[in-house]
């Protein structure tokens, strides 16, 4: 890899309709990027979302690994 090559940031992507409000991702996120909303998905769960101000601060994939509903993925990087 060239040193002049820019690194792309990783973005967290959450499928709100798959989220079942277990909040495991929130409990393991070291940078508090994911937060619980007051909105409800089509299944009646209050889902999680990425806080806009911290969108590119992802520290790894621990939140995606912890999600039992496979509602979290990453794009970029």
MORA-V661905 format. One line per field, one symbol per residue. ss: DSSP state (H for helix, E for strand, C for the rest). phi: phi as a letter, one per 40 degrees, with the letter a starting at -180 (. if undefined). psi: psi as a letter, one per 40 degrees, with the letter a starting at -180 (. if undefined). Layout:
ss=???
phi=???
psi=???
//
This chain:
ss=CCCCCCCCCEEEEECCCCCCCCCHHHHHCCCCCEEEEEEECCCCCEEEEECHHHCCCCCCCHHHHHCCCCCEEEEEC
phi=.cccccccccbcbbcdcccbgcgccccbccbfcbbcbbcbcccgbccbaccdcbdbcdcibdccccccbfcbabbgf
psi=hidehihiihhhhhgdddhffdfddddehdefdhihieihaeeeihiiihhdeedeeheaedddddheefehiiia.
//
